[in-house]
Amino acid sequence: MPPASPSSSAGAPAPQDLAGPAAGPARPERAEAPLVLDTEPPRTLRFRDHFALWMNLGVSLIGFSTAATVLGDKGGELSLAAAVTAIVAGTAVGTAMLAVAALIGARTGAPAMANLRGLFGTRLSYLPTVLNIVQCVGWGVFELLTISAGAQTVAHTTGYRWLFVLLAGALTTALTIWPLGSIAVLRRFVAGAVAVAMVYFTVQLGRQGVPDPGAGNWTGFLHATDTMIAVSISFVPLAADYTRHSRTGRSAFWGSFSGYTVAQVWCYVLGLVALLQSDGDPNKIFDSFLGVSFGWLFLLVLVLRETDQSFANVYSTAMSVQNLLPRVDRRVLSGAIGVLTTVLALRIDRFTDTYSNFLGLIGSVFVPLLAVLAVDYFFGAGRSGWNLSADAPSRWLMLPPWALGFAVYQFLAPTEVADWWTGFWTSAQEKLHFTPQEWTSASLFAFLVPALATWALTPLTRRAARN
């Protein structure tokens, strides 16, 4: 990819970047994503396209079932008001971070991992790129397993898992070959069907009443909010892969923010209602959906829609690989990765807790990374234009704030990937006489600390960029 010009990647946006003029000339609606990395992307996506894409990504079968993480443990549940407030607040904060990453992608026209060439230099960008590849493949497999499980639930069978995985994998791979066409399909057809299904379930479940087992309890509110922030931020390493095709920075920012916020809040609140009606058992949550008239039909819509989650993970894996292999056709990469995730999903019955936590560990890498990325782009070297070329020099000064943010995250909320890892961080807490408190949000502090550290370094980074 050639060095970005100041007009396409200048750091701090002028007011019009969020409010008006097109980022480039209009392109044919049928234009597709470039095949290799060094080709200028078509700018075809409007606000409605971004809104539809992120609205679909904000609704997830996983979101319904993981509402239990917001509600809290049995016997110590949050009140309904506290849980809903945590969902709204956490989603808004996390999606604001997502929207910043989306805006950067719209302005540079580069995929997410290629943008890291500007932050770290090309060779150093390979480290987060590899981590993102591992993360996206893992979540892609997890989504195929989720789709197959959802299909089995609708079909009232415990068999044919292999068939559902194959069908979901084939559809996922097809979507990644024509990504912009797939986004158009999501906008024109899928988004409406999903909205109808969500409205139907909201009305039907709402008529049955909602118990409030933790009435008046707000203990654990900030932990629940932190959980929702983390869910929203999980899409940060993927956002620019799609918003690089945006016509304006404004449409990318507000389309992603509004679409994802509305959908995720709706998804988790509906999941919360279904969970409470299932006596708090996440394994029975879909019984509530199937228990209403024609519930199976509308749940089938949501199961089929889940392929946009696997599509996003597989396509973004291909975009990440292109940062390492910029001249390889993205269609070849998407096809190969689609086959890989399908084969892995056929061989894996379920994710172990250890691997799920490992994916969470990788996810904690990207909270501080976004902080460093955003501050350097808007206030540091990015103000004069990042170098996104294949020979962009290494910027070692950007690594310490990122590492500091990761350490803050793990210090506040150690990821349980192994006893020695958790023990290391809990031992550090003991030595520093620190006990995590209700207000110590890992996501927020892991964002704020590296952001401040990067901002403190901006005089040096901007001087180095000019030289």
C-alpha positions in Angstrom: 0.0 0.0 0.0 1.5 3.4 -1.0 2.0 6.0 1.7 -1.2 7.6 2.7 -1.7 11.2 1.5 -2.6 13.9 4.1 -6.0 14.2 2.5 -6.8 10.5 3.2 -5.2 9.9 6.5 -4.5 13.2 8.3 -4.9 12.6 12.0 -7.3 15.1 13.7 -10.5 15.4 11.7 -11.7 18.8 10.7 -15.3 19.3 11.6 -16.5 18.4 8.1 -15.0 14.9 8.5 -17.8 14.0 10.8 -20.4 16.3 9.3 -20.3 16.4 5.6 -18.3 16.2 2.4 -17.7 12.9 0.7 -14.3 11.3 1.3 -14.0 10.6 -2.4 -15.9 10.4 -5.7 -18.9 8.3 -5.9 -18.3 4.8 -7.1 -20.5 2.3 -8.9 -22.8 0.5 -6.5 -21.7 -2.9 -7.8 -18.0 -2.3 -7.2 -16.3 -4.9 -5.0 -13.5 -4.8 -2.5 -10.0 -4.8 -4.0 -8.3 -8.1 -4.5 -4.9 -7.0 -3.2 -3.8 -4.6 -0.6 -2.2 -1.9 -2.7 -5.4 -1.1 -4.6 -7.6 1.9 -3.7 -10.9 0.7 -2.2 -14.2 1.7 -3.8 -16.1 4.2 -1.6 -19.7 2.9 -2.0 -21.0 2.5 1.6 -23.4 5.1 2.9 -24.8 5.6 6.4 -27.6 3.1 5.8 -25.1 0.4 4.8 -23.0 0.9 7.9 -26.1 1.0 10.1 -27.5 -2.3 8.6 -24.1 -4.1 8.8 -23.5 -3.1 12.5 -27.1 -3.6 13.4 -26.8 -7.2 12.2 -23.5 -7.7 14.0 -25.0 -6.3 17.2 -27.6 -9.0 17.3 -26.1 -12.4 18.2 -27.2 -15.8 19.6 -24.2 -15.5 21.8 -25.5 -12.2 23.1 -28.8 -13.7 24.1 -27.1 -16.5 26.1 -24.4 -14.4 27.7 -26.9 -12.0 29.2 -26.2 -14.1 32.3 -22.8 -12.5 32.6 -24.6 -9.2 33.1 -27.2 -10.4 35.5 -24.7 -12.0 37.8 -24.5 -15.3 39.8 -27.6 -17.0 41.1 -28.6 -15.5 44.5 -26.7 -12.2 43.8 -28.4 -11.0 40.7 -28.5 -7.4 39.8 -31.9 -5.7 39.8 -33.5 -5.5 36.4 -33.0 -1.7 36.4 -29.3 -2.0 37.2 -28.8 -4.7 34.6 -30.5 -2.7 31.8 -28.6 0.4 32.8 -25.3 -1.5 32.6 -26.2 -2.8 29.2 -27.0 0.6 27.9 -24.0 2.4 29.5 -21.4 -0.3 28.7 -22.6 -0.6 25.1 -22.5 3.1 24.5 -19.0 3.5 25.9 -17.6 0.5 24.0 -19.4 1.3 20.8 -18.0 4.9 20.9 -14.5 3.2 20.9 -15.6 1.0 18.0 -16.8 4.1 16.1 -13.4 5.8 16.5 -11.7 2.8 14.9 -14.4 2.9 12.1 -13.7 6.6 11.5 -9.9 6.0 11.2 -10.6 3.2 8.6 -12.9 5.5 6.6 -10.3 8.2 6.5 -7.2 6.1 5.6 -9.0 3.7 3.3 -6.8 0.9 4.8 -7.9 -2.4 6.5 -7.6 -2.5 10.3 -4.2 -4.3 10.5 -2.7 -2.3 7.6 -3.5 0.9 9.6 -1.1 -0.5 12.3 1.7 0.1 9.8 1.2 3.7 10.4 1.2 3.3 14.2 4.1 0.7 14.6 5.8 0.5 11.3 5.2 -2.5 8.9 7.3 -5.1 10.6 6.1 -4.3 14.2 2.5 -4.4 12.9 2.9 -8.1 12.3 2.6 -8.9 16.0 -0.9 -7.6 16.5 -1.8 -8.9 13.1 -0.9 -12.5 14.1 -2.8 -12.1 17.3 -5.9 -10.9 15.4 -5.7 -13.8 13.0 -5.7 -16.3 15.9 -8.6 -14.4 17.5 -10.7 -14.2 14.3 -10.2 -17.8 13.4 -11.1 -18.9 16.9 -14.3 -16.8 16.9 -15.1 -17.9 13.4 -15.1 -21.5 14.6 -17.1 -20.6 17.7 -19.7 -18.9 15.5 -20.1 -22.0 13.2 -20.6 -24.1 16.4 -23.2 -21.6 17.6 -25.1 -21.6 14.3 -25.1 -25.4 14.2 -26.4 -25.6 17.8 -29.0 -23.0 17.0 -30.2 -25.0 14.0 -30.3 -28.2 16.1 -32.5 -26.3 18.6 -34.9 -25.1 15.9 -35.0 -28.6 14.4 -35.5 -30.3 17.8 -32.6 -32.7 17.1 -29.2 -33.5 18.6 -28.0 -35.0 15.3 -26.8 -33.6 11.9 -24.4 -31.2 13.5 -21.9 -31.9 10.7 -24.5 -30.9 8.1 -25.4 -27.6 9.8 -21.7 -26.8 10.2 -21.0 -27.5 6.5 -24.0 -25.4 5.4 -23.0 -22.5 7.6 -19.4 -22.8 6.5 -20.3 -22.8 2.8 -22.6 -19.7 3.3 -20.0 -17.9 5.3 -17.3 -18.5 2.7 -19.6 -17.3 -0.1 -20.3 -14.1 1.8 -16.6 -13.4 2.1 -15.9 -13.7 -1.6 -18.3 -10.8 -2.3 -18.1 -8.7 0.9 -19.6 -5.4 -0.4 -22.3 -7.4 -2.2 -23.0 -9.2 1.1 -23.3 -5.9 3.0 -25.9 -4.8 0.4 -27.9 -8.0 0.9 -27.8 -7.4 4.7 -29.2 -3.9 4.2 -31.9 -4.8 1.7 -33.2 -8.0 3.0 -31.7 -9.4 6.2 -31.8 -6.3 8.4 -35.6 -6.0 8.0 -36.2 -9.7 8.7 -34.1 -9.5 11.8 -35.9 -6.4 13.0 -39.3 -8.1 12.6 -38.1 -11.2 14.5 -36.7 -9.0 17.3 -40.0 -7.0 17.5 -42.0 -10.2 17.6 -40.0 -11.8 20.4 -40.0 -8.5 22.3 -43.8 -8.3 22.2 -44.3 -12.0 22.9 -41.9 -12.3 25.8 -42.9 -8.9 27.2 -46.5 -10.1 27.5 -45.4 -12.8 29.9 -43.9 -10.4 32.4 -40.4 -10.1 33.7 -39.4 -11.2 37.2 -36.9 -9.2 39.1 -34.9 -11.5 41.4 -32.4 -8.9 42.5 -34.8 -6.0 43.1 -32.9 -3.0 44.4 -29.5 -4.6 44.1 -26.8 -2.5 42.2 -23.8 -4.4 43.6 -21.8 -5.6 40.6 -23.1 -2.8 38.3 -19.7 -1.6 37.2 -18.5 -5.1 36.6 -21.5 -5.7 34.4 -20.9 -2.5 32.6 -17.3 -3.5 32.0 -18.5 -6.7 30.5 -20.6 -4.8 28.0 -17.7 -2.5 27.1 -15.6 -5.5 26.3 -18.2 -7.1 24.1 -18.5 -3.9 22.0 -14.7 -3.5 21.8 -14.3 -7.0 20.4 -15.1 -5.6 17.0 -12.5 -2.8 17.1 -9.8 -4.9 15.3 -12.3 -5.6 12.5 -14.1 -2.2 12.0 -11.8 -0.6 9.4 -12.0 -3.7 7.2 -15.5 -2.5 6.3 -15.5 1.3 6.9 -12.5 1.7 4.5 -15.3 1.6 1.8 -17.2 4.4 3.4 -18.1 7.5 1.4 -17.7 9.8 4.4 -16.2 9.7 7.8 -19.5 10.9 9.2 -21.4 7.9 7.8 -18.8 5.4 9.1 -18.7 6.9 12.6 -22.4 7.4 13.2 -23.6 4.4 11.2 -21.4 2.0 13.2 -22.2 3.7 16.5 -25.9 3.9 16.1 -26.5 0.5 14.4 -24.4 -1.5 16.8 -25.6 0.4 19.9 -29.3 -0.1 19.2 -28.9 -3.7 18.2 -26.6 -4.8 21.1 -28.8 -3.1 23.7 -31.9 -4.7 22.2 -30.2 -8.1 22.0 -29.0 -8.2 25.6 -32.1 -6.8 27.1 -34.2 -9.3 25.2 -31.7 -12.0 26.3 -32.1 -10.8 29.9 -35.9 -11.1 29.7 -35.6 -14.6 28.2 -33.1 -15.6 30.9 -35.2 -14.4 33.8 -38.2 -16.3 32.3 -36.0 -19.4 32.2 -35.2 -19.2 35.9 -31.8 -17.7 35.2 -30.5 -20.9 33.4 -28.6 -19.8 30.3 -28.9 -23.4 28.9 -32.6 -23.0 28.8 -32.8 -19.5 27.4 -33.9 -20.5 23.9 -36.8 -22.4 25.5 -38.4 -19.0 26.1 -38.1 -18.2 22.4 -39.5 -21.5 21.3 -42.3 -21.3 23.8 -44.2 -18.6 22.0 -46.3 -19.1 18.9 -44.2 -19.5 15.7 -41.2 -19.0 17.9 -39.3 -21.6 15.9 -39.8 -19.6 12.7 -38.4 -16.3 14.1 -35.6 -18.1 15.9 -34.7 -19.6 12.5 -34.3 -16.1 11.1 -31.9 -15.3 13.9 -30.0 -18.5 13.4 -29.5 -17.9 9.6 -28.6 -14.3 10.4 -25.8 -15.5 12.6 -23.7 -16.2 9.5 -22.9 -12.4 9.3 -20.9 -13.0 12.5 -18.9 -15.8 11.0 -18.6 -13.8 7.8 -17.1 -10.8 9.7 -14.5 -13.1 11.4 -13.5 -15.0 8.3 -13.3 -11.9 6.0 -11.3 -9.9 8.6 -8.9 -12.9 9.0 -8.3 -12.6 5.3 -7.7 -8.8 5.6 -5.3 -9.4 8.4 -3.4 -12.0 6.4 -3.1 -9.5 3.6 -1.1 -7.3 5.9 1.5 -10.1 5.9 1.0 -11.2 2.3 -0.2 -8.0 0.5 -0.2 -9.4 -3.1 -2.2 -12.6 -2.4 -5.8 -12.4 -3.8 -8.3 -11.9 -1.0 -10.7 -14.3 -2.6 -8.1 -17.1 -2.3 -7.4 -16.1 1.3 -11.2 -15.9 2.2 -11.9 -19.3 0.6 -9.0 -21.0 2.3 -9.8 -19.5 5.7 -13.5 -20.4 5.2 -12.5 -24.0 4.6 -10.2 -24.0 7.6 -12.8 -22.7 10.0 -15.3 -25.2 8.7 -12.9 -28.1 9.1 -12.0 -27.0 12.7 -15.7 -26.6 13.6 -16.3 -30.2 12.3 -13.5 -31.5 14.6 -14.4 -29.4 17.7 -17.5 -30.3 19.6 -17.2 -27.3 22.0 -14.7 -24.8 23.2 -13.0 -25.5 26.5 -13.0 -22.8 29.2 -9.3 -22.5 28.8 -9.5 -21.7 25.1 -12.4 -19.3 25.6 -10.4 -17.5 28.2 -7.4 -17.5 25.8 -9.5 -15.6 23.2 -10.5 -13.2 26.0 -6.8 -12.7 26.7 -6.1 -11.8 23.1 -9.1 -9.5 23.2 -7.6 -7.6 26.1 -4.7 -6.7 23.8 -6.9 -4.6 21.6 -8.4 -2.3 24.3 -5.1 -0.5 25.0 -4.1 -0.8 21.3 -7.1 1.3 20.3 -6.1 3.9 22.8 -2.6 4.2 21.4 -3.9 4.1 17.8 -6.5 6.8 18.4 -4.3 9.2 20.3 -1.4 8.9 17.8 -3.7 9.3 14.8 -5.6 12.3 16.0 -2.9 14.1 18.1 0.5 12.5 17.2 2.2 11.5 14.0 -1.1 10.8 12.3 -1.8 14.6 12.1 0.8 14.9 9.2 -0.2 11.6 7.6 0.8 8.0 8.5 3.2 6.0 6.4 1.2 2.9 5.4 3.7 1.6 2.8 5.3 -1.8 2.9 8.6 -0.2 4.1 7.1 2.0 6.8 9.9 2.2 9.5 9.5 0.7 12.9 8.1 3.1 15.6 9.4 1.4 18.8 8.2 4.3 20.9 4.6 3.2 20.4 5.1 -0.2 22.1 5.6 0.9 25.7 2.1 2.6 26.1 0.5 -0.5 24.5 2.3 -2.9 26.8 1.5 -0.6 29.8 -2.2 -0.7 28.9 -2.2 -4.5 28.6 -0.5 -4.8 32.0 -3.1 -2.5 33.6 -5.9 -4.6 32.2 -4.4 -7.9 33.5 -3.5 -6.3 36.8 -7.1 -5.3 37.4 -8.8 -8.3 35.9 -6.4 -11.3 35.3 -7.6 -13.6 32.5 -7.9 -17.2 33.8 -5.9 -18.9 31.0 -3.6 -20.8 33.4 -2.9 -21.0 37.1 0.6 -19.5 36.7 -0.7 -16.5 34.7 -3.5 -15.7 37.2 -1.1 -16.3 40.1 1.4 -13.8 38.6 -1.1 -11.0 38.6 -2.7 -11.8 41.9 0.7 -11.9 43.5 1.4 -8.5 42.0 -1.8 -7.2 43.5 -0.8 -8.6 46.9 2.7 -7.0 46.7 1.2 -3.6 45.9 -1.5 -4.1 48.6 -4.2 -3.6 45.9 -7.6 -5.1 46.0 -9.8 -4.7 42.9 -12.7 -2.5 43.7 -16.2 -2.0 42.3 -15.0 1.0 40.4 -11.8 -0.5 38.9 -13.0 -1.1 35.3 -10.3 -3.1 33.5 -11.5 -1.9 30.1 -11.7 1.8 31.0 -8.4 2.0 32.8 -6.7 -0.1 30.2 -7.9 2.5 27.7 -7.2 5.7 29.7 -3.7 4.8 31.0 -2.1 4.1 27.6 -4.0 7.0 26.0 -2.4 9.4 28.5 1.0 7.8 28.1 0.7 8.1 24.3 -0.4 11.7 24.6 2.6 12.5 26.8 4.8 11.1 24.0 3.2 13.1 21.2 5.9 15.8 21.1 8.5 13.2 20.5 6.4 11.2 18.0 5.4 14.2 16.0 9.0 15.4 15.8 10.2 12.0 14.7 7.5 11.8 12.0 8.6 15.2 10.6 12.2 13.9 10.5 
